[in-house]
Protein backbone atom coordinates (compact mmCIF):
# COMPACT_ATOMS: atom_id res chain seq x y z
CA UNK A 1 0.00 0.00 0.00
CA UNK A 2 1.10 3.56 -0.55
CA UNK A 3 1.84 4.75 2.93
CA UNK A 4 5.33 6.20 2.49
CA UNK A 5 5.10 10.01 2.22
CA UNK A 6 7.84 10.68 -0.38
CA UNK A 7 6.21 8.86 -3.25
CA UNK A 8 7.91 8.90 -6.65
CA UNK A 9 4.53 8.88 -8.39
CA UNK A 10 2.34 11.15 -6.30
CA UNK A 11 -0.42 11.14 -8.90
CA UNK A 12 -0.99 7.38 -8.66
CA UNK A 13 -0.94 7.50 -4.89
CA UNK A 14 -3.51 10.29 -4.93
CA UNK A 15 -5.68 8.34 -7.37
CA UNK A 16 -5.66 5.28 -5.12
CA UNK A 17 -6.58 7.33 -2.10
CA UNK A 18 -9.28 9.17 -4.01
CA UNK A 19 -10.77 5.84 -5.10
CA UNK A 20 -10.91 4.58 -1.52
CA UNK A 21 -12.43 7.85 -0.32
CA UNK A 22 -14.98 7.71 -3.12
CA UNK A 23 -15.95 4.20 -2.11
CA UNK A 24 -16.63 5.24 1.49
CA UNK A 25 -18.52 8.43 0.59
CA UNK A 26 -20.64 6.69 -2.02
CA UNK A 27 -21.60 4.04 0.54
CA UNK A 28 -22.64 6.66 3.09
CA UNK A 29 -24.87 8.39 0.55
CA UNK A 30 -26.59 5.24 -0.66
CA UNK A 31 -27.21 3.87 2.83
CA UNK A 32 -28.62 7.19 4.05
CA UNK A 33 -31.09 7.54 1.18
CA UNK A 34 -32.24 3.93 1.47
CA UNK A 35 -32.79 4.19 5.23
CA UNK A 36 -34.71 7.43 4.96
CA UNK A 37 -37.00 6.11 2.23
CA UNK A 38 -37.84 3.08 4.37
CA UNK A 39 -38.62 5.21 7.43
CA UNK A 40 -40.71 7.64 5.36
CA UNK A 41 -42.80 4.79 3.94
CA UNK A 42 -43.23 3.32 7.41
CA UNK A 43 -44.41 6.69 8.75
CA UNK A 44 -46.83 7.20 5.89
CA UNK A 45 -48.33 3.75 6.45
CA UNK A 46 -48.71 4.26 10.21
CA UNK A 47 -50.26 7.67 9.66
CA UNK A 48 -52.85 6.39 7.19
CA UNK A 49 -53.69 3.38 9.39
CA UNK A 50 -54.27 5.66 12.37
CA UNK A 51 -56.21 8.26 10.40
CA UNK A 52 -58.32 6.61 7.73
CA UNK A 53 -60.25 9.87 7.43
CA UNK A 54 -57.29 11.24 5.43
CA UNK A 55 -58.78 9.20 2.60
CA UNK A 56 -62.11 10.99 2.46
CA UNK A 57 -62.05 14.13 4.58
CA UNK A 58 -61.11 17.29 2.66
CA UNK A 59 -61.16 19.24 5.93
CA UNK A 60 -58.05 17.39 7.10
CA UNK A 61 -56.01 19.15 4.39
CA UNK A 62 -56.22 22.36 6.44
CA UNK A 63 -54.77 20.67 9.52
CA UNK A 64 -52.06 18.84 7.62
CA UNK A 65 -50.96 20.93 4.69
CA UNK A 66 -51.85 24.57 5.11
CA UNK A 67 -49.88 27.26 6.93
CA UNK A 68 -49.93 26.58 10.64
CA UNK A 69 -50.28 22.84 10.11
CA UNK A 70 -49.40 20.70 13.11
CA UNK A 71 -46.30 18.53 12.78
CA UNK A 72 -43.20 18.08 14.92
CA UNK A 73 -40.72 20.91 14.36
CA UNK A 74 -37.90 20.13 16.77
CA UNK A 75 -35.97 16.92 17.41
CA UNK A 76 -37.40 16.86 20.97
CA UNK A 77 -40.99 17.11 19.71
CA UNK A 78 -40.27 14.47 17.11
CA UNK A 79 -38.94 12.12 19.79
CA UNK A 80 -42.00 12.60 22.02
CA UNK A 81 -44.39 11.90 19.14
CA UNK A 82 -42.27 8.96 18.08
CA UNK A 83 -42.77 7.35 21.47
CA UNK A 84 -46.50 7.99 21.11
CA UNK A 85 -46.37 5.99 17.87
CA UNK A 86 -47.46 8.83 15.60
CA UNK A 87 -46.90 8.27 11.90
CA UNK A 88 -46.08 11.89 11.17
CA UNK A 89 -43.16 11.69 13.60
CA UNK A 90 -41.74 8.72 11.68
CA UNK A 91 -42.19 10.67 8.45
CA UNK A 92 -40.25 13.53 10.04
CA UNK A 93 -37.50 11.15 11.13
CA UNK A 94 -37.25 9.99 7.51
CA UNK A 95 -36.87 13.61 6.40
CA UNK A 96 -34.25 14.23 9.09
CA UNK A 97 -32.31 11.12 8.02
CA UNK A 98 -32.27 12.46 4.50
CA UNK A 99 -31.01 15.87 5.66
CA UNK A 100 -28.34 14.20 7.78
CA UNK A 101 -27.09 12.02 4.89
CA UNK A 102 -24.92 14.71 3.27
CA UNK A 103 -23.83 15.86 6.75
CA UNK A 104 -22.60 12.33 7.47
CA UNK A 105 -20.89 12.29 4.09
CA UNK A 106 -18.90 15.41 5.07
CA UNK A 107 -18.10 13.94 8.51
CA UNK A 108 -16.83 10.78 6.77
CA UNK A 109 -14.63 12.98 4.58
CA UNK A 110 -13.17 14.68 7.68
CA UNK A 111 -12.19 11.29 9.09
CA UNK A 112 -10.83 10.05 5.77
CA UNK A 113 -8.63 13.13 5.31
CA UNK A 114 -7.47 12.91 8.92
CA UNK A 115 -6.41 9.31 8.43
CA UNK A 116 -4.46 10.17 5.28
CA UNK A 117 -2.91 13.19 7.11
CA UNK A 118 -4.20 15.60 4.51
CA UNK A 119 -4.38 18.59 6.84
CA UNK A 120 -5.56 21.16 4.32
CA UNK A 121 -8.59 19.08 3.38
CA UNK A 122 -9.22 18.03 6.97
CA UNK A 123 -9.58 21.74 7.71
CA UNK A 124 -11.75 22.40 4.64
CA UNK A 125 -14.13 19.53 5.36
CA UNK A 126 -14.27 20.52 9.05
CA UNK A 127 -15.27 24.02 8.00
CA UNK A 128 -18.07 22.68 5.80
CA UNK A 129 -19.22 20.43 8.64
CA UNK A 130 -19.16 23.44 10.98
CA UNK A 131 -21.43 25.46 8.68
CA UNK A 132 -23.84 22.52 8.44
CA UNK A 133 -24.04 22.11 12.22
CA UNK A 134 -24.37 25.87 12.59
CA UNK A 135 -27.42 25.81 10.31
CA UNK A 136 -29.24 23.47 12.68
CA UNK A 137 -28.24 25.51 15.73
CA UNK A 138 -29.07 28.87 14.15
CA UNK A 139 -32.23 27.66 12.49
CA UNK A 140 -34.14 27.86 15.73
CA UNK A 141 -33.54 31.58 16.05
CA UNK A 142 -34.35 32.21 12.37
CA UNK B 1 -69.41 7.04 10.44
CA UNK B 2 -70.04 6.96 6.70
CA UNK B 3 -68.07 9.48 4.73
CA UNK B 4 -70.18 12.43 3.66
CA UNK B 5 -70.51 12.55 -0.12
CA UNK B 6 -68.96 15.55 -1.64
CA UNK B 7 -69.15 16.66 -5.24
CA UNK B 8 -66.23 15.05 -7.05
CA UNK B 9 -64.07 17.84 -8.27
CA UNK B 10 -61.60 17.42 -11.01
CA UNK B 11 -58.03 17.32 -9.82
CA UNK B 12 -56.52 20.74 -9.58
CA UNK B 13 -54.26 19.75 -12.43
CA UNK B 14 -57.25 19.77 -14.77
CA UNK B 15 -58.14 23.36 -13.92
CA UNK B 16 -54.96 24.93 -12.67
CA UNK B 17 -56.07 28.51 -13.22
CA UNK B 18 -58.96 28.29 -10.80
CA UNK B 19 -58.88 27.54 -7.13
CA UNK B 20 -59.67 23.87 -6.74
CA UNK B 21 -60.98 23.16 -3.24
CA UNK B 22 -61.86 19.99 -1.41
CA UNK B 23 -59.16 17.49 -2.15
CA UNK B 24 -58.51 14.99 0.61
CA UNK B 25 -55.03 14.66 2.14
CA UNK B 26 -54.48 11.35 0.37
CA UNK B 27 -55.43 12.93 -2.96
CA UNK B 28 -53.06 15.84 -2.38
CA UNK B 29 -50.27 13.43 -1.45
CA UNK B 30 -50.96 11.22 -4.48
CA UNK B 31 -50.91 14.21 -6.85
CA UNK B 32 -47.75 15.62 -5.19
CA UNK B 33 -46.13 12.23 -5.68
CA UNK B 34 -47.07 12.10 -9.36
CA UNK B 35 -46.00 15.69 -10.03
CA UNK B 36 -42.70 15.02 -8.26
CA UNK B 37 -42.30 11.80 -10.26
CA UNK B 38 -42.59 13.79 -13.48
CA UNK B 39 -40.29 16.49 -12.12
CA UNK B 40 -37.67 13.92 -11.16
CA UNK B 41 -37.84 12.21 -14.55
CA UNK B 42 -37.57 15.46 -16.52
CA UNK B 43 -34.85 16.66 -14.19
CA UNK B 44 -32.78 13.55 -14.84
CA UNK B 45 -33.35 13.81 -18.59
CA UNK B 46 -32.30 17.45 -18.74
CA UNK B 47 -29.58 17.41 -16.11
CA UNK B 48 -31.52 19.64 -13.77
CA UNK B 49 -32.60 18.87 -10.25
CA UNK B 50 -36.30 18.45 -9.64
CA UNK B 51 -36.58 21.64 -7.56
CA UNK B 52 -37.20 23.97 -10.47
CA UNK B 53 -40.30 21.98 -11.41
CA UNK B 54 -41.46 20.82 -7.98
CA UNK B 55 -41.96 24.27 -6.46
CA UNK B 56 -44.12 25.72 -9.26
CA UNK B 57 -46.05 22.45 -9.58
CA UNK B 58 -46.94 22.38 -5.89
CA UNK B 59 -47.79 26.06 -5.62
CA UNK B 60 -49.59 26.58 -8.93
CA UNK B 61 -51.39 23.25 -9.31
CA UNK B 62 -52.01 22.21 -5.72
CA UNK B 63 -52.13 25.67 -4.11
CA UNK B 64 -49.63 24.67 -1.48
CA UNK B 65 -48.00 27.55 0.39
CA UNK B 66 -44.71 28.44 -1.31
CA UNK B 67 -42.79 28.04 1.97
CA UNK B 68 -43.99 24.44 2.33
CA UNK B 69 -43.29 23.87 -1.36
CA UNK B 70 -39.71 25.14 -0.97
CA UNK B 71 -39.28 23.04 2.18
CA UNK B 72 -40.44 19.93 0.32
CA UNK B 73 -38.26 20.78 -2.67
CA UNK B 74 -35.09 21.19 -0.61
CA UNK B 75 -35.65 17.73 0.88
CA UNK B 76 -36.14 16.12 -2.53
CA UNK B 77 -33.08 17.93 -3.86
CA UNK B 78 -31.02 16.24 -1.13
CA UNK B 79 -32.52 12.88 -2.06
CA UNK B 80 -31.74 13.11 -5.79
CA UNK B 81 -28.30 14.57 -5.25
CA UNK B 82 -27.34 11.85 -2.78
CA UNK B 83 -28.70 9.11 -5.07
CA UNK B 84 -27.01 10.41 -8.21
CA UNK B 85 -23.96 11.62 -6.28
CA UNK B 86 -23.32 8.12 -4.97
CA UNK B 87 -23.14 6.77 -8.52
CA UNK B 88 -20.90 9.57 -9.80
CA UNK B 89 -18.56 9.32 -6.84
CA UNK B 90 -18.22 5.61 -7.39
CA UNK B 91 -17.41 6.11 -11.06
CA UNK B 92 -14.77 8.64 -10.06
CA UNK B 93 -16.38 11.37 -12.14
CA UNK B 94 -17.05 13.73 -9.23
CA UNK B 95 -14.01 15.71 -8.10
CA UNK B 96 -14.25 15.41 -4.32
CA UNK B 97 -11.61 18.07 -3.64
CA UNK B 98 -13.23 20.67 -5.86
CA UNK B 99 -16.56 19.69 -4.32
CA UNK B 100 -15.41 20.25 -0.75
CA UNK B 101 -13.57 23.46 -1.66
CA UNK B 102 -16.65 25.00 -3.29
CA UNK B 103 -18.97 23.61 -0.62
CA UNK B 104 -17.38 26.04 1.85
CA UNK B 105 -18.91 28.78 -0.30
CA UNK B 106 -22.22 27.12 -1.22
CA UNK B 107 -23.11 26.14 2.36
CA UNK B 108 -22.40 29.65 3.67
CA UNK B 109 -24.47 31.09 0.83
CA UNK B 110 -27.27 28.59 1.45
CA UNK B 111 -27.36 29.46 5.14
CA UNK B 112 -27.72 33.15 4.28
CA UNK B 113 -30.33 32.37 1.62
CA UNK B 114 -32.46 30.26 3.96
CA UNK B 115 -32.46 33.06 6.51
CA UNK B 116 -33.31 35.61 3.83
CA UNK B 117 -36.25 33.45 2.73
CA UNK B 118 -37.71 33.85 6.22
CA UNK B 119 -37.52 37.63 6.01
CA UNK B 120 -39.18 38.25 2.65
CA UNK B 121 -42.85 37.77 1.77
CA UNK B 122 -44.25 34.84 -0.22
CA UNK B 123 -44.92 37.28 -3.05
CA UNK B 124 -41.27 38.27 -3.31
CA UNK B 125 -40.29 34.58 -3.29
CA UNK B 126 -42.69 34.00 -6.20
CA UNK B 127 -41.08 36.81 -8.20
CA UNK B 128 -37.51 35.75 -7.51
CA UNK B 129 -38.41 32.17 -8.39
CA UNK B 130 -39.95 33.33 -11.66
CA UNK B 131 -36.76 35.25 -12.50
CA UNK B 132 -34.71 32.15 -11.74
CA UNK B 133 -36.93 30.13 -14.12
CA UNK B 134 -36.50 32.68 -16.90
CA UNK B 135 -32.72 32.73 -16.41
CA UNK B 136 -32.64 28.93 -16.52
CA UNK B 137 -34.77 28.82 -19.66
CA UNK B 138 -32.41 31.23 -21.38
CA UNK B 139 -29.31 29.37 -20.19
CA UNK B 140 -30.67 26.01 -21.36
CA UNK B 141 -30.71 27.17 -24.95
CA UNK B 142 -26.94 27.39 -25.08
CA UNK B 143 -25.25 24.87 -22.85
CA UNK B 144 -21.90 24.23 -24.45
CA UNK B 145 -18.69 22.59 -23.45
CA UNK B 146 -15.82 24.99 -22.90
CA UNK B 147 -13.33 22.44 -24.20
CA UNK B 148 -9.91 21.87 -22.71
CA UNK B 149 -8.13 24.67 -20.88
CA UNK B 150 -5.80 26.90 -22.89
CA UNK B 151 -2.79 26.17 -20.67
CA UNK B 152 -1.65 22.99 -18.99
CA UNK B 153 -0.71 24.74 -15.75
CA UNK B 154 -3.35 24.94 -13.06
CA UNK B 155 -4.17 28.20 -11.30
CA UNK B 156 -2.07 29.04 -8.24
CA UNK B 157 -4.78 28.34 -5.66
CA UNK B 158 -5.84 25.22 -7.54
CA UNK B 159 -2.25 24.01 -7.50
CA UNK B 160 -1.86 24.60 -3.79
CA UNK B 161 -5.11 22.75 -3.06
CA UNK B 162 -4.40 20.05 -5.66
CA UNK B 163 -7.79 20.60 -7.25
CA UNK B 164 -6.85 19.21 -10.65
CA UNK B 165 -8.13 15.71 -11.26
CA UNK B 166 -8.83 12.92 -13.67
CA UNK B 167 -11.54 10.45 -14.54
CA UNK B 168 -11.86 7.35 -16.67
CA UNK B 169 -13.85 7.99 -19.83
CA UNK B 170 -15.31 4.65 -21.00
CA UNK B 171 -16.35 6.08 -24.37
CA UNK B 172 -12.85 7.28 -25.19
CA UNK B 173 -11.17 4.39 -23.36
CA UNK B 174 -8.71 6.65 -21.60
CA UNK B 175 -8.00 8.57 -18.43
CA UNK B 176 -8.97 12.19 -18.90
CA UNK B 177 -6.67 14.43 -16.85
CA UNK B 178 -7.54 18.07 -16.41
CA UNK B 179 -6.23 21.12 -14.61
CA UNK B 180 -8.38 23.60 -12.71
CA UNK B 181 -8.26 27.37 -13.22
CA UNK B 182 -9.68 30.46 -11.54
CA UNK B 183 -10.74 28.69 -8.34
CA UNK B 184 -11.16 32.07 -6.61
CA UNK B 185 -13.74 33.15 -9.16
CA UNK B 186 -15.44 29.77 -8.88
CA UNK B 187 -15.57 30.18 -5.11
CA UNK B 188 -17.17 33.63 -5.38
CA UNK B 189 -19.84 32.49 -7.85
CA UNK B 190 -20.53 29.48 -5.63
CA UNK B 191 -21.47 31.83 -2.80
CA UNK B 192 -24.20 33.20 -5.07
CA UNK B 193 -25.28 29.73 -6.18
CA UNK B 194 -25.62 28.69 -2.55
CA UNK B 195 -27.62 31.80 -1.73
CA UNK B 196 -30.10 31.08 -4.51
CA UNK B 197 -30.35 27.44 -3.47
CA UNK B 198 -31.12 28.38 0.12
CA UNK B 199 -33.58 31.10 -0.86
CA UNK B 200 -35.59 29.10 -3.40
CA UNK B 201 -35.07 25.47 -2.44
CA UNK B 202 -33.46 24.53 -5.74
CA UNK B 203 -30.21 22.65 -6.31
CA UNK B 204 -28.53 25.42 -8.27
CA UNK B 205 -26.79 23.08 -10.71
CA UNK B 206 -27.77 25.58 -13.40
CA UNK B 207 -25.12 27.91 -11.96
CA UNK B 208 -22.60 25.41 -10.61
CA UNK B 209 -22.08 23.41 -13.81
CA UNK B 210 -21.28 26.42 -16.06
CA UNK B 211 -19.10 27.88 -13.29
CA UNK B 212 -16.94 24.78 -13.11
CA UNK B 213 -16.97 24.23 -16.86
CA UNK B 214 -16.58 27.76 -18.26
CA UNK B 215 -14.71 29.53 -15.45
CA UNK B 216 -12.72 26.73 -13.82
CA UNK B 217 -12.29 24.81 -17.07
CA UNK B 218 -13.28 21.40 -15.78
CA UNK B 219 -14.60 18.96 -18.41
CA UNK B 220 -18.40 19.10 -18.64
CA UNK B 221 -18.85 15.55 -17.35
CA UNK B 222 -16.70 16.15 -14.29
CA UNK B 223 -18.40 19.51 -13.68
CA UNK B 224 -21.89 17.99 -13.85
CA UNK B 225 -20.96 15.10 -11.55
CA UNK B 226 -19.23 17.35 -9.04
CA UNK B 227 -22.18 19.75 -9.07
CA UNK B 228 -24.54 16.87 -8.30
CA UNK B 229 -22.27 15.72 -5.51
CA UNK B 230 -22.23 19.23 -3.97
CA UNK B 231 -25.93 19.94 -4.23
CA UNK B 232 -26.88 17.63 -1.36
CA UNK B 233 -24.53 19.30 1.10
CA UNK B 234 -25.61 22.75 -0.03
CA UNK B 235 -29.28 21.83 0.37
CA UNK B 236 -28.62 20.26 3.79
CA UNK B 237 -27.32 23.60 5.06
CA UNK B 238 -30.59 25.37 4.24
CA UNK B 239 -32.77 22.36 5.09
CA UNK B 240 -31.60 22.66 8.72
CA UNK B 241 -32.92 26.22 8.84
CA UNK B 242 -36.15 25.30 7.05
CA UNK B 243 -36.79 22.40 9.39
CA UNK B 244 -36.19 24.45 12.53
CA UNK B 245 -38.50 27.15 11.18
CA UNK B 246 -41.29 24.62 10.64
CA UNK B 247 -41.37 24.92 6.85
CA UNK B 248 -40.84 21.20 6.18
CA UNK B 249 -44.32 19.67 6.39
CA UNK B 250 -43.86 15.87 6.33
CA UNK B 251 -47.22 15.36 4.59
CA UNK B 252 -45.92 17.38 1.64
CA UNK B 253 -42.19 16.68 1.83
CA UNK B 254 -42.48 12.87 2.06
CA UNK B 255 -44.62 12.21 -1.04
CA UNK B 256 -42.60 14.80 -2.95
CA UNK B 257 -39.23 13.30 -2.00
CA UNK B 258 -40.44 9.78 -2.79
CA UNK B 259 -41.77 10.97 -6.15
CA UNK B 260 -38.63 12.82 -7.18
CA UNK B 261 -36.37 9.91 -6.25
CA UNK B 262 -38.47 7.41 -8.22
CA UNK B 263 -38.78 9.84 -11.11
CA UNK B 264 -35.03 10.36 -11.26
CA UNK B 265 -34.59 6.60 -11.69
CA UNK B 266 -37.15 6.48 -14.47
CA UNK B 267 -35.54 9.46 -16.18
CA UNK B 268 -32.07 7.96 -16.01
CA UNK B 269 -33.42 4.86 -17.77
CA UNK B 270 -35.18 6.85 -20.48
CA UNK B 271 -32.12 9.00 -21.07
CA UNK B 272 -30.73 6.89 -23.89
CA UNK B 273 -34.02 6.76 -25.78
CA UNK B 274 -35.08 10.39 -25.80
CA UNK B 275 -34.10 13.18 -28.18
CA UNK B 276 -32.80 15.71 -25.74
CA UNK B 277 -32.86 18.58 -28.22
CA UNK B 278 -36.64 18.62 -28.64
CA UNK B 279 -37.08 17.92 -24.99
CA UNK B 280 -34.91 20.93 -24.17
CA UNK B 281 -36.89 23.18 -26.47
CA UNK B 282 -40.21 22.04 -25.06
CA UNK B 283 -38.93 22.42 -21.56
CA UNK B 284 -37.63 25.94 -22.20
CA UNK B 285 -41.12 26.97 -23.31
CA UNK B 286 -42.72 25.32 -20.29
CA UNK B 287 -40.31 27.11 -17.95
CA UNK B 288 -41.17 30.47 -19.49
CA UNK B 289 -44.91 29.83 -19.24
CA UNK B 290 -44.56 28.73 -15.63
CA UNK B 291 -42.50 31.84 -14.86
CA UNK B 292 -45.22 34.07 -16.31
CA UNK B 293 -47.88 32.29 -14.30
CA UNK B 294 -45.85 32.70 -11.11
CA UNK B 295 -45.42 36.40 -11.78
CA UNK B 296 -49.17 36.69 -12.42
CA UNK B 297 -49.92 34.86 -9.21
CA UNK B 298 -47.43 37.02 -7.34
CA UNK B 299 -49.31 40.11 -8.48
CA UNK B 300 -52.84 38.76 -7.91
CA UNK B 301 -52.30 36.95 -4.63
HADDOCK unambig.tbl for C-alpha pairs under 7 A between the chains (distance, minus, plus):
assign (segid A and resid 19 and name CA) (segid B and resid 92 and name CA) 6.96 0.50 0.50
assign (segid A and resid 22 and name CA) (segid B and resid 89 and name CA) 5.41 0.50 0.50
assign (segid A and resid 22 and name CA) (segid B and resid 90 and name CA) 5.76 0.50 0.50
assign (segid A and resid 23 and name CA) (segid B and resid 90 and name CA) 5.92 0.50 0.50
assign (segid A and resid 26 and name CA) (segid B and resid 86 and name CA) 4.23 0.50 0.50
assign (segid A and resid 26 and name CA) (segid B and resid 87 and name CA) 6.96 0.50 0.50
assign (segid A and resid 26 and name CA) (segid B and resid 89 and name CA) 5.87 0.50 0.50
assign (segid A and resid 26 and name CA) (segid B and resid 90 and name CA) 5.99 0.50 0.50
assign (segid A and resid 29 and name CA) (segid B and resid 82 and name CA) 5.40 0.50 0.50
assign (segid A and resid 29 and name CA) (segid B and resid 83 and name CA) 6.84 0.50 0.50
assign (segid A and resid 29 and name CA) (segid B and resid 86 and name CA) 5.74 0.50 0.50
assign (segid A and resid 30 and name CA) (segid B and resid 82 and name CA) 6.98 0.50 0.50
assign (segid A and resid 30 and name CA) (segid B and resid 83 and name CA) 6.24 0.50 0.50
assign (segid A and resid 30 and name CA) (segid B and resid 86 and name CA) 6.13 0.50 0.50
assign (segid A and resid 33 and name CA) (segid B and resid 79 and name CA) 6.40 0.50 0.50
assign (segid A and resid 33 and name CA) (segid B and resid 82 and name CA) 6.95 0.50 0.50
assign (segid A and resid 33 and name CA) (segid B and resid 83 and name CA) 6.88 0.50 0.50
assign (segid A and resid 40 and name CA) (segid B and resid 254 and name CA) 6.43 0.50 0.50
assign (segid A and resid 54 and name CA) (segid B and resid 24 and name CA) 6.22 0.50 0.50
assign (segid A and resid 54 and name CA) (segid B and resid 25 and name CA) 5.25 0.50 0.50
assign (segid A and resid 54 and name CA) (segid B and resid 26 and name CA) 5.79 0.50 0.50
assign (segid A and resid 55 and name CA) (segid B and resid 24 and name CA) 6.13 0.50 0.50
assign (segid A and resid 55 and name CA) (segid B and resid 25 and name CA) 6.64 0.50 0.50
assign (segid A and resid 55 and name CA) (segid B and resid 26 and name CA) 5.29 0.50 0.50
assign (segid A and resid 56 and name CA) (segid B and resid 3 and name CA) 6.56 0.50 0.50
assign (segid A and resid 56 and name CA) (segid B and resid 24 and name CA) 5.69 0.50 0.50
assign (segid A and resid 57 and name CA) (segid B and resid 24 and name CA) 5.39 0.50 0.50
assign (segid A and resid 58 and name CA) (segid B and resid 22 and name CA) 4.94 0.50 0.50
assign (segid A and resid 58 and name CA) (segid B and resid 23 and name CA) 5.19 0.50 0.50
assign (segid A and resid 58 and name CA) (segid B and resid 24 and name CA) 4.04 0.50 0.50
assign (segid A and resid 58 and name CA) (segid B and resid 25 and name CA) 6.64 0.50 0.50
assign (segid A and resid 60 and name CA) (segid B and resid 24 and name CA) 6.94 0.50 0.50
assign (segid A and resid 60 and name CA) (segid B and resid 25 and name CA) 6.42 0.50 0.50
assign (segid A and resid 61 and name CA) (segid B and resid 24 and name CA) 6.15 0.50 0.50
assign (segid A and resid 61 and name CA) (segid B and resid 25 and name CA) 5.12 0.50 0.50
assign (segid A and resid 64 and name CA) (segid B and resid 251 and name CA) 6.68 0.50 0.50
assign (segid A and resid 65 and name CA) (segid B and resid 249 and name CA) 6.97 0.50 0.50
assign (segid A and resid 65 and name CA) (segid B and resid 251 and name CA) 6.71 0.50 0.50
assign (segid A and resid 65 and name CA) (segid B and resid 252 and name CA) 6.88 0.50 0.50
assign (segid A and resid 66 and name CA) (segid B and resid 64 and name CA) 6.96 0.50 0.50
assign (segid A and resid 66 and name CA) (segid B and resid 65 and name CA) 6.78 0.50 0.50
assign (segid A and resid 67 and name CA) (segid B and resid 65 and name CA) 6.81 0.50 0.50
assign (segid A and resid 71 and name CA) (segid B and resid 249 and name CA) 6.79 0.50 0.50
assign (segid A and resid 73 and name CA) (segid B and resid 243 and name CA) 6.51 0.50 0.50
assign (segid A and resid 73 and name CA) (segid B and resid 244 and name CA) 6.03 0.50 0.50
assign (segid A and resid 73 and name CA) (segid B and resid 246 and name CA) 5.29 0.50 0.50
assign (segid A and resid 74 and name CA) (segid B and resid 244 and name CA) 6.28 0.50 0.50
assign (segid A and resid 88 and name CA) (segid B and resid 250 and name CA) 6.65 0.50 0.50
assign (segid A and resid 91 and name CA) (segid B and resid 250 and name CA) 5.86 0.50 0.50
assign (segid A and resid 91 and name CA) (segid B and resid 254 and name CA) 6.76 0.50 0.50
assign (segid A and resid 92 and name CA) (segid B and resid 250 and name CA) 5.68 0.50 0.50
assign (segid A and resid 95 and name CA) (segid B and resid 75 and name CA) 7.00 0.50 0.50
assign (segid A and resid 98 and name CA) (segid B and resid 78 and name CA) 6.89 0.50 0.50
assign (segid A and resid 98 and name CA) (segid B and resid 79 and name CA) 6.57 0.50 0.50
assign (segid A and resid 99 and name CA) (segid B and resid 75 and name CA) 6.91 0.50 0.50
assign (segid A and resid 99 and name CA) (segid B and resid 78 and name CA) 6.80 0.50 0.50
assign (segid A and resid 99 and name CA) (segid B and resid 236 and name CA) 5.34 0.50 0.50
assign (segid A and resid 99 and name CA) (segid B and resid 239 and name CA) 6.74 0.50 0.50
assign (segid A and resid 102 and name CA) (segid B and resid 232 and name CA) 5.81 0.50 0.50
assign (segid A and resid 102 and name CA) (segid B and resid 233 and name CA) 5.09 0.50 0.50
assign (segid A and resid 102 and name CA) (segid B and resid 236 and name CA) 6.69 0.50 0.50
assign (segid A and resid 103 and name CA) (segid B and resid 233 and name CA) 6.65 0.50 0.50
assign (segid A and resid 124 and name CA) (segid B and resid 100 and name CA) 6.86 0.50 0.50
assign (segid A and resid 124 and name CA) (segid B and resid 101 and name CA) 6.64 0.50 0.50
assign (segid A and resid 125 and name CA) (segid B and resid 100 and name CA) 6.28 0.50 0.50
assign (segid A and resid 127 and name CA) (segid B and resid 104 and name CA) 6.81 0.50 0.50
assign (segid A and resid 128 and name CA) (segid B and resid 103 and name CA) 6.55 0.50 0.50
assign (segid A and resid 128 and name CA) (segid B and resid 104 and name CA) 5.24 0.50 0.50
assign (segid A and resid 131 and name CA) (segid B and resid 107 and name CA) 6.58 0.50 0.50
assign (segid A and resid 131 and name CA) (segid B and resid 108 and name CA) 6.60 0.50 0.50
assign (segid A and resid 132 and name CA) (segid B and resid 237 and name CA) 4.98 0.50 0.50
assign (segid A and resid 135 and name CA) (segid B and resid 111 and name CA) 6.33 0.50 0.50
assign (segid A and resid 135 and name CA) (segid B and resid 237 and name CA) 5.70 0.50 0.50
assign (segid A and resid 135 and name CA) (segid B and resid 238 and name CA) 6.86 0.50 0.50
assign (segid A and resid 135 and name CA) (segid B and resid 240 and name CA) 5.48 0.50 0.50
assign (segid A and resid 135 and name CA) (segid B and resid 241 and name CA) 5.71 0.50 0.50
assign (segid A and resid 136 and name CA) (segid B and resid 240 and name CA) 4.69 0.50 0.50
assign (segid A and resid 136 and name CA) (segid B and resid 241 and name CA) 5.99 0.50 0.50
assign (segid A and resid 139 and name CA) (segid B and resid 240 and name CA) 6.30 0.50 0.50
assign (segid A and resid 139 and name CA) (segid B and resid 241 and name CA) 3.98 0.50 0.50
assign (segid A and resid 139 and name CA) (segid B and resid 244 and name CA) 5.10 0.50 0.50
assign (segid A and resid 139 and name CA) (segid B and resid 245 and name CA) 6.42 0.50 0.50
assign (segid A and resid 140 and name CA) (segid B and resid 244 and name CA) 5.11 0.50 0.50
assign (segid A and resid 140 and name CA) (segid B and resid 245 and name CA) 6.34 0.50 0.50
assign (segid A and resid 142 and name CA) (segid B and resid 115 and name CA) 6.22 0.50 0.50
assign (segid A and resid 142 and name CA) (segid B and resid 245 and name CA) 6.65 0.50 0.50
